[in-house]
Structures are given as C-alpha cells and as structure tokens.
Amino acid sequence: MQSGQEIRALTGLRGLAACLVVLYHQVEAGSLPTLPLIGPVVARGYLSVDVFFVLSGFVMGLSSTHLFTKRPLQEAYAVFLLRRMARIYPLYFFVLILATIQEVRHNLQHHQDIGWLQTKLPINLFPVHGLGIGERIVDTSWSIGAEFAAYLVFPLLLWLTLEKRRVMLSVILAASALIAAAYYPTSFPKSGPLDVYWVGSLWPAIRCLAEFTLGLITCRSALRLRPFFSQPLPAFAVLAALVILSFMTGTDIAFVLFIPPFLLTLLSQDRFAARMLSSSPLLFLGEVSFAVYLCHKLLMPLHDALLARLQPSFMPASAQIASEILFWCALLGAAWLCHRLIEVPGRRQLRRFESRLTTSKNTAPVATKISLSN
C-alpha cells in the first residue's frame, strides 16, 4: 500500500483535480468560454474538491493511523495536528497576506472602509471560517477551513472506522451527512447538489467530514477490497461509471460514492488509469497542486489583462488561446516557486517542533514515501 507507484497515481489524481478546479473557476467567471467535449466535466469541476476530501481521508488513514495506535492519545493528537498545520499553514499564511493586501488595495482605490480587517483577519489567521465562523479572505480557503474541522475530530473519525463492527455505522453517518449537505434547502446559488461552499454555515464542514470519513473507510477496507477492484472487469466498470457520471448533472452523490472504489483501482500498477496518472506531467501538477489551488484566484485577473492586450493584435480565438497558455505558464511557475520556497521549507521548519511534543519512546516510522499533496 505504500509503494512509490501507488502513491504516484494518487499524486497525479490530485494534480488533475486541481487543474479542473482552475478551469471551472475560469468558466464560471467568464474568463474562458465553454470548452468543447469536456465542457460538461469542467462545469462540474467543483466536484474536484470532493475528490480532495475523500483522498485526504484515505491518505490520513494510511499515514497517521500508527500515531494513534502506537502512542498515547494526547501525544498522537498533538503530533498529528502539528503535521497537518506544517503541511497547509506556511503557504496558506503567505497567500492570506497577499489576498489581504489585494483586498485592502481594492478598498482604498474605491474609497471603501477597511474596518473588516479587525474581524476577518483574526478569524482567517486560524482557519476556522470553515466552521461557520466569519468570512473568508482567500476565496478558495473555505475548503481548508472545512478540512480543518476533520483534523480536529480525526481521533473520533478514526475510532469510528478502525473496527469492523463500527464501519457500517460510519457508512450510514457519512451517507446521511452527504445527502443532508447536498439537499438541505438554501438560497445560495449552486452549480450542483454538492456545490456547498458558503461560509457562515456548517454545511461545507459537514460535506468535508462525510467525504473524509469515506476516505478513511476506503483505507480501512483496502486490503480486503483491493484484489476485487484490481481485476479487469470491476476496474473498467468503476472507471467507466466515473467518466459517465462526470458528464451527467445531478449525480453528485453517486459520483462521490464511486471515488473510493476508483482509488482502490489506482492501487494496481498495471491499470491504464494508474499509469496515466503516474506520468511525469501529472506528477508535477500533483506536487504543486496545493499552490495551484490556493493561488489561481489571485492570478485570474492576469488572464483577463493578457486577453485585453492581445485582442487588438490577434484573432479572438488566437488571443484566447495565447492568453490561456501564458496564464497557465504564470500559474504553474508561481505554484512551483511557492512549493519550493514556502511549502517545503515551511513544513520542514514547523516539523522541527515535533520532538517537543514527543514523550513516548515508541516512535513508529512515518510513511515518508507518501508524496501526496494533502
């Protein structure tokens, strides 16, 4: 379960999902016309976040279970939270500062009040805005706040899914929460049933908790179910169902329920999907996916500015293609710099505090081969 090939496939999946989120937001903002052939898939790009949530639960189960089975609960919980904050906080803090400066500059240019800093910034410094508290500054950070809720209750989720006798209860609770999040009446605009992202409510966190739990259940069941989903017919059926559902509106819950078996098919080294997602370009996208996800909204105005500059000199289609290529070059370049200069060093520095939290002599090794960007 921890071989390099298997983890590479999951890393590539995260990279592909991050790119779909960017395209979805571009189409939603009108910066990009509806794409031929894959237009219906891009229009449901918000489901990529659901892939993130299930994937995070799966990887957390794979990489962190040993903490809670080999160490005292208090120590394991502290180390777990430190590792998760070391993973997300350095880049999140950097992007938060950039987004705050951008918003303040916009307010000052339009002679608008900036008193919101006193309330919004403290709430966003600690990502609790995904718990129904306050408003977000970084547009895409609602999912970080929602996943932070899963980190806070991770020992409970692990307890629910660790024993076979509680797995069915976990499935029922996760499915019920997913249905409630999808179909709870709301006045907020939605692109689909599971397009639940607004702050000021707990529904984004409930969406995340349900899918994070499904990921944990998948991890717990992997050894038993993986041989079945590695067979050609089930693997093809799962892949075909996932592709078909991605083109069909109103099938959000069914799509999410097919993510766990799809993850199990990716654990086979011989499947076409696993080999494709393990390709070098997708591995690169997977490594920088967190930076792509956090930064792309800040760089989207660059696309519109490039398009405006190119339109007088090129045909409309050529100007659109050129501006899109330049935008992606800038986005991936910025994401790579953020990954190399902020994410990796920041994670390393914060992980240095882990020894202060460790009092147990039993220090089970960490699954360091997990290169998945969570």
Number of C-alpha atoms within 10 A of each C-alpha: 13 14 11 13 19 22 22 28 27 26 27 28 28 30 26 19 22 28 21 22 22 23 22 23 19 19 17 15 11 11 17 17 13 17 13 7 9 11 16 15 21 25 23 22 24 25 24 20 20 25 22 23 26 27 29 25 30 24 22 21 24 20 17 19 18 16 20 18 11 14 18 14 13 11 15 22 21 13 22 22 15 19 19 16 17 22 21 19 23 21 23 24 17 14 20 23 16 16 18 16 12 13 16 18 14 13 13 11 9 9 9 11 10 13 9 10 14 9 11 17 17 12 18 23 15 12 23 22 29 31 21 18 17 18 20 22 23 21 15 16 21 26 25 20 25 27 26 25 22 24 21 13 12 23 16 12 21 21 13 20 25 19 11 13 10 12 20 14 13 23 17 12 15 22 18 13 18 24 16 15 22 22 12 11 8 9 5 9 9 14 14 17 17 26 21 27 21 19 22 15 16 19 24 26 27 24 26 32 28 27 30 30 29 29 28 30 27 26 25 21 17 21 12 9 15 19 13 16 22 21 13 12 11 15 22 18 13 20 19 12 15 19 13 13 19 22 17 13 14 15 15 22 17 13 20 21 15 15 22 24 21 21 26 23 29 28 24 22 17 13 16 14 18 23 17 15 24 25 13 12 13 23 25 16 25 30 23 26 29 23 27 27 21 21 27 27 18 15 15 18 13 18 23 18 12 17 23 14 13 17 16 10 10 13 11 13 10 14 19 21 14 17 22 19 13 15 22 18 12 16 24 20 14 18 24 20 14 21 21 14 12 19 24 15 14 18 20 14 12 16 17 11 14 14 9 8 14 16 11 11 8 11 12 11 9 11 12 8 12 18 15 21 22 19
